[in-house]
Amino acid sequence: MLIKVFLLLAFFVIFIQVGIKCRNSSKNVNGYVLGGRSVGPWLTAFAYGTSYFSAVIFVGYAGQFGWNFGVASTWIGLGNTFIGSLMPWAILGRRTRIMTQHLNSKTMPDFFGQRFESKKLKIAASAITFLFLIPYTASLFNGLSRLFRMAFNVDYSVCVIGMAVLTALYVIIGGYMATAINDFIQGIIMLVGITAVVGSVLAKNGGFMQSLALMSEIESPVMKGAYTSFFGPDPFYLLVVVLLTSLGTWGLPQMVGKFYAIKNERSIKIGTVISTFFATIVAGGCYFLGGFGRLFTTGDLVKAQGFDSIIPTMLSGLGDLLIAIVLILVLSASMSTLSSLVLTSSSTLTLDFINSFKKEKASEKSNLIVLRFFVAVFILISAVIAIVQAKSRVTFIAQLMGISWGALSGSFLAPFFYGLYWKKVTKPAVALSFIFGSVMMIIQLLISMKIIVVGGPVLTLIFKNSLYSGVFSMLASLVLVPCVSLLTRKSVPADVEKMFDCYNQTVMVPVKEILTDDEEDK
């Protein structure tokens, strides 16, 4: 207990200290929201990775999909690595940084407003972002409850309140730079923690080969040995999970926003390598670990206690030091994602939604006060929802994680991607994507709550769960946006040629960004 308490206290003290140290970099809106667009590749890559992989992944998804697919769930981690990390950095990174600097946009809704010359699109995007990020944030707290009960026997509400207060402190004080530095520290903890945990858990059953042999003996609805087969017992469902959790990152405001803040193109190339390595270890390790869940619990227990019980059960027999490391790992994963989400939500609500209705432009000081206020409000709302969900067992709130991800990516992925690469994207096409993605997932929510019922084999498949409907909305929008744009050519923004000229312009940068470290010292 002493080890656990000491590590937690050290964890809290370091993060608050970082927030205090970074307060000078957040004295204006650009510094508070984007770190002055001067964040290096290591900080940006770790910020991207830690925002991606939260306690929802480690405790929830790794347990659930590991149980469903067995060792084949490792494909989800690999999909997250290459489709969700490597490809966005390679395909979106450079163009996002250049275009957003050219348009002077600080958020994804602001990008839509500037790129398509539409205040209405900006307001709509900010409303969608704020609305669907709240349940996403609330779901982050759910992964902590069982682990903290196992280690400290403390009430879930205490965990939620402590995590919320700590995150609010360093985000309110230090803004994006404090978040990025703390994400780096949290990322190191996650890398070390997941490596140690995977090795220790497999050792309980005699190592990797022995664990694999035991998994091959487990019966599945398909055949014996399906849980060690190449694509698992349900390859199509596995593909759906890979697509939602990987391709979805391309349209998430809190993920794409990392490319706004990186300082130069050289940093993007370095960050691509670091981010890919980070995702390989963390995502690959989480889903690989979850694939052996059937060796540690039974179907009856999972049915009674839920999928969230699988990973804690696997970890329950570890030593005190490893349990402490796991707690810090899960706290790190949760707080890094939480800080990114609240900063994204508060900035889009303040800069894109509220300021759009003001007749006079708000001052920097006024914007900073409102930004910090909404950081606190957003964390408070999310914490209350999480506590209510845990106390009352309102299951549909827990399901909103998938719905949030599907709605955001289904609405934004196609317009953002095509907006960076294709001049002919039109405002009606973007608006349709927003409507289609949001309405699809609202229908999914109503079906999950059994308020409405759908019939027919196609609709039943699409709305089977939030993963299916989320993937369908993303893929459908990739087709809808170009088709509608071709049918509504006259509404292409007038200044689109000037916008795309930014990719070909020679960019003047400070000499210190060109020189190597040794040359700069000389």
C-alpha positions as CSV (number, residue, x, y, z in Angstrom):
1,M,0.0,0.0,0.0
2,L,2.9,2.3,0.8
3,I,4.4,1.8,-2.7
4,K,1.0,2.5,-4.4
5,V,0.4,5.7,-2.3
6,F,3.9,7.0,-2.9
7,L,3.8,6.5,-6.7
8,L,0.4,8.2,-6.9
9,L,1.5,11.2,-4.9
10,A,4.7,11.5,-7.0
11,F,2.4,11.3,-10.1
12,F,0.2,14.1,-8.9
13,V,3.0,16.4,-7.7
14,I,4.9,16.1,-11.0
15,F,1.8,16.9,-13.2
16,I,0.8,20.0,-11.1
17,Q,4.4,21.2,-11.2
18,V,4.4,20.9,-15.0
19,G,1.2,22.9,-15.2
20,I,2.8,25.7,-13.1
21,K,6.0,25.7,-15.2
22,C,4.0,26.0,-18.4
23,R,1.8,28.9,-17.4
24,N,4.0,31.4,-19.2
25,S,3.4,29.6,-22.5
26,S,-0.4,30.0,-22.2
27,K,-0.7,33.8,-21.8
28,N,-2.6,34.1,-25.2
29,V,-5.1,32.0,-27.1
30,N,-2.6,30.6,-29.6
31,G,-0.3,29.6,-26.8
32,Y,-3.1,28.1,-24.6
33,V,-4.8,26.1,-27.4
34,L,-1.8,25.2,-29.6
35,G,1.3,25.8,-27.6
36,G,2.3,28.7,-30.0
37,R,2.5,26.1,-32.9
38,S,6.1,25.4,-31.7
39,V,5.7,21.9,-30.2
40,G,8.5,19.4,-31.1
41,P,8.1,16.0,-32.6
42,W,8.6,13.9,-29.4
43,L,6.0,15.9,-27.5
44,T,3.5,15.9,-30.4
45,A,4.0,12.2,-31.2
46,F,3.5,11.2,-27.5
47,A,0.5,13.6,-27.2
48,Y,-1.1,11.9,-30.3
49,G,-0.5,8.4,-28.9
50,T,-1.6,9.1,-25.3
51,S,-4.7,10.9,-26.6
52,Y,-5.5,7.8,-28.7
53,F,-5.0,5.0,-26.2
54,S,-7.0,5.6,-23.0
55,A,-8.3,3.4,-20.1
56,V,-11.2,2.6,-22.4
57,I,-8.7,0.8,-24.7
58,F,-6.7,-0.9,-22.0
59,V,-9.5,-2.1,-19.7
60,G,-12.6,-2.1,-21.9
61,Y,-11.8,-2.8,-25.5
62,A,-8.7,-5.0,-24.9
63,G,-10.8,-7.2,-22.6
64,Q,-13.9,-7.3,-24.7
65,F,-12.3,-7.9,-28.1
66,G,-9.6,-10.1,-26.7
67,W,-12.5,-12.3,-25.3
68,N,-14.3,-12.2,-28.7
69,F,-11.4,-12.8,-31.0
70,G,-8.7,-14.4,-28.9
71,V,-5.1,-13.8,-30.0
72,A,-6.4,-12.4,-33.4
73,S,-7.4,-9.3,-31.4
74,T,-3.7,-8.3,-31.9
75,W,-4.8,-7.2,-35.5
76,I,-6.7,-4.4,-33.9
77,G,-3.5,-3.1,-32.3
78,L,-1.7,-3.4,-35.6
79,G,-4.5,-1.6,-37.4
80,N,-4.3,1.2,-34.8
81,T,-0.6,1.4,-35.5
82,F,-0.6,1.6,-39.2
83,I,-4.0,2.9,-40.2
84,G,-4.6,5.0,-37.0
85,S,-1.1,6.3,-36.4
86,L,1.3,5.9,-39.3
87,M,-1.1,6.9,-42.2
88,P,-2.6,10.0,-40.5
89,W,0.9,11.4,-39.8
90,A,2.0,10.6,-43.4
91,I,-1.1,11.7,-45.2
92,L,-2.7,14.4,-43.0
93,G,0.2,15.8,-41.0
94,R,2.0,18.1,-43.4
95,R,-1.1,19.4,-45.2
96,T,-3.0,20.0,-42.0
97,R,-0.1,22.0,-40.5
98,I,0.3,24.1,-43.7
99,M,-3.3,24.7,-44.4
100,T,-4.4,25.6,-40.9
101,Q,-1.5,28.0,-40.5
102,H,-2.4,29.6,-43.8
103,L,-6.1,29.9,-42.8
104,N,-5.1,30.8,-39.2
105,S,-7.5,28.2,-37.8
106,K,-7.0,26.9,-34.3
107,T,-9.6,24.1,-34.2
108,M,-11.3,21.7,-36.6
109,P,-14.6,23.6,-36.7
110,D,-12.6,26.8,-37.4
111,F,-10.9,25.0,-40.3
112,F,-14.3,24.1,-41.8
113,G,-15.5,27.7,-41.4
114,Q,-12.4,29.1,-43.1
115,R,-11.8,26.5,-45.7
116,F,-15.4,26.5,-46.9
117,E,-16.1,30.1,-46.1
118,S,-19.1,29.3,-44.0
119,K,-19.9,30.5,-40.6
120,K,-22.8,28.0,-40.4
121,L,-20.5,25.0,-41.0
122,K,-18.2,26.3,-38.3
123,I,-21.1,26.6,-35.8
124,A,-22.5,23.2,-36.7
125,A,-19.1,21.5,-36.4
126,S,-18.5,23.0,-33.0
127,A,-21.9,21.9,-31.8
128,I,-21.3,18.3,-33.0
129,T,-17.8,18.4,-31.3
130,F,-19.1,19.6,-28.0
131,L,-22.1,17.4,-27.9
132,F,-20.4,14.1,-28.7
133,L,-17.2,14.7,-26.8
134,I,-19.0,14.8,-23.4
135,P,-20.0,11.1,-23.4
136,Y,-16.6,10.1,-24.8
137,T,-15.0,11.9,-21.9
138,A,-17.3,10.3,-19.3
139,S,-16.4,6.9,-20.6
140,L,-12.8,7.4,-19.7
141,F,-13.6,7.2,-16.0
142,N,-15.2,3.8,-16.3
143,G,-11.9,1.9,-16.8
144,L,-10.6,3.1,-13.4
145,S,-13.2,1.8,-11.0
146,R,-12.4,-1.9,-10.9
147,L,-8.6,-1.3,-10.8
148,F,-8.8,1.2,-7.9
149,R,-11.2,-1.1,-5.9
150,M,-8.7,-3.9,-6.4
151,A,-5.7,-1.9,-5.3
152,F,-7.1,0.5,-2.7
153,N,-10.7,-0.6,-2.0
154,V,-11.8,3.0,-2.4
155,D,-15.1,4.2,-3.8
156,Y,-15.3,4.9,-7.6
157,S,-16.6,8.4,-7.0
158,V,-13.4,9.3,-5.1
159,C,-11.3,8.1,-8.1
160,V,-13.3,10.1,-10.5
161,I,-13.2,13.3,-8.4
162,G,-9.5,13.0,-7.8
163,M,-8.7,12.5,-11.5
164,A,-11.0,15.3,-12.6
165,V,-9.5,17.8,-10.1
166,L,-5.9,17.0,-11.0
167,T,-6.5,17.2,-14.7
168,A,-8.4,20.4,-14.4
169,L,-5.6,22.0,-12.4
170,Y,-2.8,21.4,-14.9
171,V,-4.9,22.0,-18.0
172,I,-6.4,25.3,-16.7
173,I,-3.0,26.5,-15.5
174,G,-0.7,25.4,-18.4
175,G,-2.9,24.8,-21.4
176,Y,-1.7,22.8,-24.4
177,M,2.0,22.9,-23.5
178,A,1.4,21.4,-20.0
179,T,-0.8,18.8,-21.6
180,A,1.9,17.9,-24.1
181,I,4.7,17.6,-21.6
182,N,2.5,15.6,-19.2
183,D,1.5,13.4,-22.1
184,F,5.2,12.7,-22.8
185,I,5.7,11.6,-19.1
186,Q,2.5,9.6,-19.2
187,G,3.6,8.0,-22.5
188,I,6.9,6.8,-21.0
189,I,4.9,5.2,-18.1
190,M,2.6,3.5,-20.6
191,L,5.4,2.1,-22.6
192,V,7.2,0.7,-19.6
193,G,4.0,-0.4,-17.9
194,I,2.5,-2.4,-20.8
195,T,5.8,-4.2,-21.5
196,A,6.1,-5.3,-17.9
197,V,2.5,-6.3,-17.6
198,V,2.4,-8.4,-20.8
199,G,5.5,-10.3,-19.7
200,S,4.3,-10.9,-16.2
201,V,0.8,-12.0,-17.2
202,L,2.0,-14.5,-19.7
203,A,4.5,-15.9,-17.2
204,K,1.6,-17.0,-15.0
205,N,0.8,-19.8,-17.6
206,G,4.4,-20.8,-18.4
207,G,5.2,-18.1,-21.0
208,F,4.0,-17.2,-24.5
209,M,4.1,-20.7,-26.1
210,Q,2.5,-22.5,-23.2
211,S,-0.2,-19.8,-23.0
212,L,-0.8,-20.2,-26.8
213,A,-1.1,-24.0,-26.4
214,L,-3.7,-23.6,-23.6
215,M,-5.7,-21.1,-25.7
216,S,-5.8,-23.5,-28.6
217,E,-7.6,-26.1,-26.4
218,I,-10.5,-23.7,-25.7
219,E,-13.8,-24.4,-27.6
220,S,-15.4,-21.7,-29.6
221,P,-18.8,-21.5,-31.3
222,V,-17.0,-21.9,-34.6
223,M,-14.4,-24.6,-33.9
224,K,-11.8,-25.7,-31.5
225,G,-8.7,-23.6,-31.7
226,A,-10.5,-20.6,-33.2
227,Y,-9.1,-18.3,-30.5
228,T,-5.6,-18.9,-31.8
229,S,-6.4,-18.8,-35.5
230,F,-5.1,-16.1,-37.8
231,F,-8.3,-14.0,-38.0
232,G,-10.2,-15.4,-35.0
233,P,-13.7,-16.8,-34.9
234,D,-15.4,-13.8,-36.6
235,P,-13.2,-12.2,-39.2
236,F,-15.8,-9.7,-40.5
237,Y,-16.6,-8.3,-37.1
238,L,-12.8,-8.1,-36.5
239,L,-12.5,-6.0,-39.7
240,V,-15.3,-3.7,-38.5
241,V,-13.5,-3.1,-35.1
242,V,-10.2,-2.5,-36.9
243,L,-11.7,0.1,-39.2
244,L,-13.6,2.0,-36.4
245,T,-10.8,2.2,-34.0
246,S,-8.2,3.0,-36.6
247,L,-9.7,4.9,-39.5
248,G,-11.8,6.9,-37.0
249,T,-8.8,8.8,-35.8
250,W,-8.7,10.7,-39.1
251,G,-11.8,12.6,-38.2
252,L,-11.4,13.1,-34.5
253,P,-10.8,16.8,-33.6
254,Q,-8.6,16.0,-30.6
255,M,-6.3,13.8,-32.7
256,V,-6.0,16.0,-35.9
257,G,-5.4,19.0,-33.6
258,K,-2.0,17.7,-32.8
259,F,-0.8,18.4,-36.4
260,Y,-1.9,22.1,-35.9
261,A,0.6,22.6,-33.1
262,I,3.8,20.9,-34.5
263,K,6.5,23.3,-35.3
264,N,7.8,22.3,-38.7
265,E,7.8,19.7,-41.5
266,R,11.0,18.1,-40.3
267,S,9.2,17.5,-37.0
268,I,6.4,15.7,-38.8
269,K,8.8,13.2,-40.3
270,I,10.4,12.4,-37.0
271,G,7.0,12.4,-35.2
272,T,5.7,9.8,-37.7
273,V,8.4,7.3,-36.7
274,I,7.9,8.0,-33.0
275,S,4.1,7.8,-33.1
276,T,4.2,4.5,-35.0
277,F,6.6,2.9,-32.5
278,F,4.5,4.1,-29.6
279,A,1.3,2.7,-31.1
280,T,3.0,-0.6,-31.8
281,I,4.0,-1.1,-28.2
282,V,1.0,0.3,-26.5
283,A,-1.9,-0.7,-28.8
284,G,-0.3,-4.0,-29.9
285,G,0.5,-4.8,-26.3
286,C,-3.0,-4.1,-25.0
287,Y,-4.9,-6.1,-27.5
288,F,-2.3,-8.9,-27.5
289,L,-2.7,-9.1,-23.7
290,G,-6.5,-9.1,-23.9
291,G,-6.3,-12.0,-26.4
292,F,-5.4,-14.4,-23.5
293,G,-8.3,-13.3,-21.2
294,R,-10.0,-16.7,-21.5
295,L,-7.2,-18.3,-19.5
296,F,-8.0,-16.2,-16.5
297,T,-11.8,-16.1,-16.1
298,T,-14.9,-17.9,-17.2
299,G,-17.9,-17.1,-19.4
300,D,-20.2,-17.1,-16.5
301,L,-18.1,-14.5,-14.6
302,V,-17.9,-12.3,-17.7
303,K,-21.6,-12.6,-18.2
304,A,-22.2,-11.6,-14.6
305,Q,-19.5,-8.9,-14.2
306,G,-19.1,-7.6,-17.8
307,F,-16.2,-7.3,-20.1
308,D,-14.5,-4.6,-18.0
309,S,-13.8,-7.3,-15.4
310,I,-11.5,-9.3,-17.7
311,I,-8.3,-7.2,-17.6
312,P,-8.5,-6.5,-13.8
313,T,-8.9,-10.3,-13.2
314,M,-5.8,-11.0,-15.3
315,L,-3.9,-8.4,-13.2
316,S,-5.2,-9.3,-9.8
317,G,-2.4,-11.8,-9.0
318,L,0.5,-9.5,-9.8
319,G,2.9,-8.2,-7.1
320,D,2.3,-4.9,-5.3
321,L,4.9,-3.0,-7.4
322,L,3.4,-4.2,-10.7
323,I,-0.1,-3.4,-9.5
324,A,1.1,0.1,-8.7
325,I,2.6,0.4,-12.1
326,V,-0.6,-0.7,-13.7
327,L,-2.6,1.9,-11.7
328,I,-0.2,4.6,-12.9
329,L,-0.4,3.3,-16.4
330,V,-4.3,3.4,-16.5
331,L,-4.3,6.8,-14.8
332,S,-1.8,8.1,-17.3
333,A,-3.8,6.7,-20.2
334,S,-7.0,8.2,-18.9
335,M,-5.7,11.6,-17.9
336,S,-3.8,12.2,-21.1
337,T,-6.9,11.5,-23.2
338,L,-9.1,13.5,-20.8
339,S,-6.9,16.6,-21.0
340,S,-6.8,16.5,-24.8
341,L,-10.6,16.1,-25.0
342,V,-11.4,18.9,-22.5
343,L,-9.0,21.3,-24.2
344,T,-10.5,20.5,-27.6
345,S,-14.1,20.9,-26.4
346,S,-13.6,24.1,-24.4
347,S,-11.6,25.7,-27.3
348,T,-14.2,24.9,-29.9
349,L,-17.1,26.0,-27.7
350,T,-15.4,29.3,-26.9
351,L,-13.7,30.2,-30.2
352,D,-16.1,28.7,-32.7
353,F,-19.5,28.6,-31.1
354,I,-19.9,31.4,-28.6
355,N,-17.6,33.9,-30.4
356,S,-19.6,33.3,-33.6
357,F,-22.6,35.0,-32.1
358,K,-20.8,38.0,-30.7
359,K,-21.0,41.2,-32.7
360,E,-17.6,42.5,-31.4
361,K,-14.4,40.4,-31.4
362,A,-13.5,39.2,-27.9
363,S,-10.2,40.2,-26.4
364,E,-7.4,37.7,-25.8
365,K,-7.9,38.0,-22.0
366,S,-11.6,37.5,-22.3
367,N,-11.2,34.4,-24.5
368,L,-8.6,32.9,-22.0
369,I,-11.0,33.4,-19.1
370,V,-13.8,31.7,-20.9
371,L,-11.6,28.9,-22.2
372,R,-10.4,28.1,-18.7
373,F,-14.0,28.3,-17.3
374,F,-15.2,25.8,-19.9
375,V,-12.3,23.4,-19.2
376,A,-13.7,23.2,-15.6
377,V,-17.3,22.9,-16.7
378,F,-16.6,20.2,-19.3
379,I,-14.6,18.1,-16.7
380,L,-17.4,18.6,-14.1
381,I,-20.2,17.5,-16.5
382,S,-18.2,14.4,-17.6
383,A,-17.4,13.4,-14.0
384,V,-21.0,13.7,-12.9
385,I,-22.2,11.6,-15.9
386,A,-19.5,8.9,-15.0
387,I,-20.6,8.8,-11.4
388,V,-24.3,8.6,-12.2
389,Q,-23.6,5.8,-14.7
390,A,-21.7,3.8,-12.1
391,K,-24.2,4.3,-9.3
392,S,-27.4,3.8,-11.3
393,R,-26.1,1.2,-13.8
394,V,-27.5,3.2,-16.7
395,T,-25.9,1.0,-19.4
396,F,-26.7,3.2,-22.4
397,I,-24.3,5.9,-21.1
398,A,-21.4,3.4,-21.2
399,Q,-22.3,2.6,-24.8
400,L,-22.0,6.2,-25.9
401,M,-18.2,5.8,-26.3
402,G,-18.7,4.0,-29.6
403,I,-21.5,6.3,-30.6
404,S,-19.4,9.4,-29.9
405,W,-16.5,8.1,-31.9
406,G,-18.7,7.1,-34.8
407,A,-20.6,10.4,-34.9
408,L,-17.4,12.6,-34.8
409,S,-15.5,10.5,-37.4
410,G,-18.6,9.9,-39.6
411,S,-19.3,13.7,-39.7
412,F,-15.7,15.0,-40.0
413,L,-13.4,12.5,-41.6
414,A,-14.5,12.9,-45.3
415,P,-14.9,16.7,-45.3
416,F,-11.5,17.2,-43.6
417,F,-9.6,14.7,-45.8
418,Y,-11.1,16.0,-49.1
419,G,-10.8,19.6,-47.8
420,L,-7.0,19.2,-47.6
421,Y,-6.6,17.5,-50.9
422,W,-9.4,18.4,-53.3
423,K,-10.4,22.0,-54.4
424,K,-13.8,21.0,-55.6
425,V,-15.4,20.1,-52.2
426,T,-18.6,22.1,-51.7
427,K,-20.5,23.4,-48.7
428,P,-23.6,21.3,-49.3
429,A,-21.4,18.2,-49.4
430,V,-19.8,19.1,-46.1
431,A,-23.2,19.9,-44.5
432,L,-24.6,16.5,-45.7
433,S,-21.7,14.7,-44.2
434,F,-22.3,16.4,-40.8
435,I,-26.0,15.6,-40.9
436,F,-25.5,12.0,-42.1
437,G,-22.8,11.1,-39.5
438,S,-24.7,12.7,-36.6
439,V,-28.2,11.3,-37.5
440,M,-26.8,7.8,-38.1
441,M,-25.4,7.6,-34.6
442,I,-28.4,9.2,-33.0
443,I,-30.5,6.5,-34.6
444,Q,-28.1,3.9,-33.3
445,L,-28.5,5.4,-29.8
446,L,-32.3,5.2,-30.0
447,I,-32.1,1.6,-31.2
448,S,-29.7,0.7,-28.3
449,M,-32.2,2.3,-25.9
450,K,-35.0,0.2,-27.6
451,I,-36.9,3.4,-28.4
452,I,-37.1,2.5,-32.1
453,V,-36.8,-0.8,-34.0
454,V,-35.4,-1.4,-37.5
455,G,-36.2,-4.2,-39.8
456,G,-34.7,-5.9,-42.9
457,P,-31.3,-7.7,-43.2
458,V,-29.4,-4.6,-44.4
459,L,-30.6,-2.2,-41.7
460,T,-30.2,-4.9,-39.1
461,L,-26.6,-5.4,-40.0
462,I,-25.8,-1.6,-40.2
463,F,-27.4,-0.9,-36.8
464,K,-26.2,-4.2,-35.2
465,N,-24.2,-2.1,-32.8
466,S,-22.4,1.3,-32.7
467,L,-19.3,-0.2,-34.3
468,Y,-21.1,-1.3,-37.4
469,S,-23.1,2.0,-37.8
470,G,-19.9,4.0,-37.1
471,V,-17.9,2.3,-39.8
472,F,-20.8,2.6,-42.2
473,S,-21.2,6.3,-41.6
474,M,-17.4,6.9,-42.2
475,L,-17.2,4.8,-45.4
476,A,-20.5,6.2,-46.7
477,S,-19.3,9.8,-46.2
478,L,-16.2,9.1,-48.2
479,V,-18.5,8.4,-51.1
480,L,-21.2,11.0,-50.4
481,V,-18.8,14.0,-50.2
482,P,-17.3,13.7,-53.7
483,C,-20.6,12.7,-55.3
484,V,-22.5,15.7,-53.8
485,S,-19.6,18.0,-54.6
486,L,-19.8,17.1,-58.2
487,L,-23.5,17.8,-58.3
488,T,-23.2,21.2,-56.5
489,R,-20.1,22.6,-58.2
490,K,-21.3,26.2,-58.1
491,S,-20.9,26.4,-54.4
492,V,-17.1,25.8,-54.3
493,P,-15.6,28.7,-52.2
494,A,-14.3,31.6,-54.3
495,D,-10.8,31.8,-52.8
496,V,-10.1,28.1,-53.0
497,E,-7.2,28.6,-55.5
498,K,-5.4,30.9,-53.1
499,M,-5.9,28.4,-50.2
500,F,-4.2,25.6,-52.1
501,D,-1.4,27.9,-53.2
502,C,-0.1,27.6,-49.7
503,Y,1.2,24.1,-50.4
504,N,3.6,25.4,-53.1
505,Q,4.8,28.5,-51.4
506,T,8.4,28.8,-50.0
507,V,8.0,29.0,-46.2
508,M,10.4,31.3,-44.3
509,V,11.5,29.7,-41.0
510,P,13.9,30.9,-38.3
511,V,17.5,29.8,-38.9
512,K,17.5,27.8,-35.7
513,E,14.9,25.5,-37.2
514,I,17.2,24.7,-40.1
515,L,20.5,24.1,-38.3
516,T,21.3,20.9,-36.4
517,D,21.8,21.2,-32.7
518,D,25.6,21.3,-33.1
519,E,25.5,24.0,-35.7
520,E,23.1,26.0,-33.7
521,D,25.5,25.8,-30.6
522,K,28.4,27.1,-32.8
